[in-house]
């Protein structure tokens, strides 16, 4: 049976870079955030999401994700409601994707909130990508053009690195890309023996 390997890490950890590297090795990789964005364009989902907000969050028939992010990151209740719509849709999407990849020994499910969503429970092994908080903050400021407070606000909605590390099988300290990729190669070699 195809094994599911969870790949996660806090914002700015570099998990997307690691996911792309794994994909370049011919291993099927499911990027949950990309799929969630596509799902949020479904008219039924657009309506469900709009229904949880008092403010209008639709612009040109599409959800204004930036506005939604601003609203939910400061309201745990709204974030919970949003996740209650998006997570089940992503899970169904992943299950369908998995059916198309059952010939693989294992697949990788990359998700920023693997732990927070509870989907880590469906994984056979978990790889955590981590980096010092200051490094992560710098990366996000540079990547997203946001300020330090916005990054810290987003981080508040994710589990701490320590908590994630406790239930992860592999940890990649991603400060030097070359050594991170060497560590990935060792992990993949191990996973191929499963």
C-alpha positions in Angstrom: 0.0 0.0 0.0 1.2 3.5 -0.8 2.6 5.2 2.2 1.9 8.9 2.9 4.8 11.0 4.0 3.8 14.4 5.6 6.1 17.3 4.8 5.6 20.4 6.9 7.3 23.4 8.5 6.4 26.8 9.8 6.1 29.8 7.6 9.4 30.7 6.0 11.1 27.3 6.9 11.7 26.5 3.2 9.4 23.5 3.0 8.3 24.4 -0.6 11.9 24.3 -1.7 12.3 20.9 -0.1 9.0 19.7 -1.7 10.2 20.8 -5.2 13.5 19.0 -4.7 11.6 15.8 -3.7 9.4 16.2 -6.7 12.5 16.5 -8.9 13.4 13.0 -7.8 10.2 11.6 -9.5 8.3 11.3 -6.2 4.6 12.4 -6.3 4.2 15.5 -4.2 0.8 17.0 -3.2 1.1 20.7 -2.3 -1.9 21.3 -0.1 -1.7 25.1 -0.2 -1.8 25.2 -4.0 -4.8 22.8 -4.0 -6.6 24.9 -1.3 -6.1 28.0 -3.5 -7.7 26.1 -6.5 -10.5 24.8 -4.3 -11.2 28.4 -3.2 -12.1 29.2 -6.8 -15.0 26.7 -6.8 -18.3 28.7 -6.9 -19.8 26.5 -4.1 -16.8 27.1 -1.9 -16.8 30.8 -2.7 -20.4 31.1 -1.4 -19.7 29.0 1.7 -16.7 31.2 2.6 -18.5 34.5 2.0 -21.3 33.3 4.3 -18.9 33.2 7.3 -17.9 36.8 6.9 -19.9 40.0 7.6 -17.6 41.9 5.3 -17.6 41.3 1.5 -14.6 39.1 0.7 -15.5 38.6 -3.0 -13.8 40.6 -5.7 -14.4 40.0 -9.4 -16.2 36.7 -8.6 -13.2 35.5 -6.7 -12.3 35.3 -3.0 -10.0 38.1 -2.0 -7.5 35.9 -0.2 -5.4 38.8 1.1 -8.5 40.3 2.8 -9.5 36.9 4.2 -6.0 36.4 5.6 -6.1 39.8 7.3 -9.5 38.9 8.9 -8.8 35.4 10.0 -5.3 35.9 11.3 -6.8 38.2 13.9 -9.8 36.1 14.7 -9.3 32.4 15.7 -13.0 31.8 15.5 -13.2 32.9 11.9 -10.1 30.9 11.1 -11.7 27.9 12.6 -14.8 28.4 10.5 -12.8 28.9 7.3 -10.7 25.8 8.0 -14.0 23.9 8.6 -14.9 24.6 4.9 -11.4 24.3 3.3 -9.9 21.3 5.1 -12.6 18.7 4.3 -12.5 19.9 0.6 -8.7 19.5 0.5 -8.9 16.1 2.2 -11.3 14.9 -0.5 -9.1 16.4 -3.2 -6.0 14.6 -1.7 -7.8 11.3 -1.5 -8.7 11.5 -5.2 -5.1 12.5 -6.0 -3.8 9.6 -4.0 -5.9 7.1 -6.0 -4.0 8.3 -9.1 -0.6 7.7 -7.4 -1.2 4.3 -5.8 1.6 2.7 -7.9 4.2 4.7 -5.9 5.9 3.2 -2.9 5.2 6.5 -1.1 3.9 10.0 -1.8 4.6 13.3 -0.1 1.9 15.5 1.2 3.3 19.0 1.8 1.1 21.1 4.1 1.9 24.2 6.1 -0.7 23.2 8.7 -0.3 19.5 8.7 -0.5 19.3 12.5 -3.0 22.1 13.0 -5.5 20.6 10.6 -5.1 17.1 12.1 -4.1 15.6 8.8 -0.8 14.4 10.2 -2.8 11.5 11.7 -3.2 10.1 8.1 0.6 10.1 7.6 2.9 7.1 7.9 6.0 9.3 8.6 6.5 13.1 9.0 9.3 15.3 7.8 9.6 18.7 9.6 11.5 21.5 7.9 12.7 24.1 10.4 14.9 27.1 10.7 15.6 29.6 13.4 12.7 32.1 13.9 14.7 35.1 12.8 15.7 33.4 9.6 12.1 32.5 8.9 10.9 36.0 9.6 13.5 37.5 7.2 12.5 35.0 4.5 8.8 35.8 4.7 9.4 39.6 4.8 11.5 39.3 1.6 9.1 36.8 -0.1 5.7 38.3 0.7 6.6 42.0 1.2 5.0 42.0 4.6 6.2 43.5 7.9 7.6 41.7 10.9 4.3 42.1 12.9 2.3 40.4 10.1 4.8 37.5 10.0 4.6 37.1 13.8 0.8 37.2 13.6 0.8 34.3 11.1 3.3 32.4 13.3 0.9 32.7 16.2 -1.6 30.5 14.4 0.8 27.7 13.9 2.1 25.1 16.4 5.5 25.9 17.9 8.5 24.2 16.3 9.1 22.3 19.5 5.6 20.9 19.5 5.9 19.8 15.9 9.3 18.3 16.5 8.0 16.0 19.2 5.8 14.1 16.7 7.9 14.3 13.6 10.0 11.4 12.4 12.6 13.5 10.6 13.8 17.0 11.1 15.6 19.1 8.5 17.3 22.2 9.9 17.1 24.3 6.8 19.7 27.1 7.1 22.1 25.8 4.5 20.4 24.5 1.4 23.2 22.1 0.3 23.3 20.3 3.6 19.4 20.3 3.8 19.3 18.5 0.4 21.9 16.0 1.5 19.7 15.3 4.5 16.6 14.9 2.2 18.6 12.3 0.1 19.3 10.3 3.2 15.6 10.4 4.4 14.4 9.4 0.9 16.8 6.4 0.9 15.4 5.4 4.2 11.8 5.9 3.1 12.4 3.7 0.0 13.1 0.8 2.4 9.7 1.0 4.0 
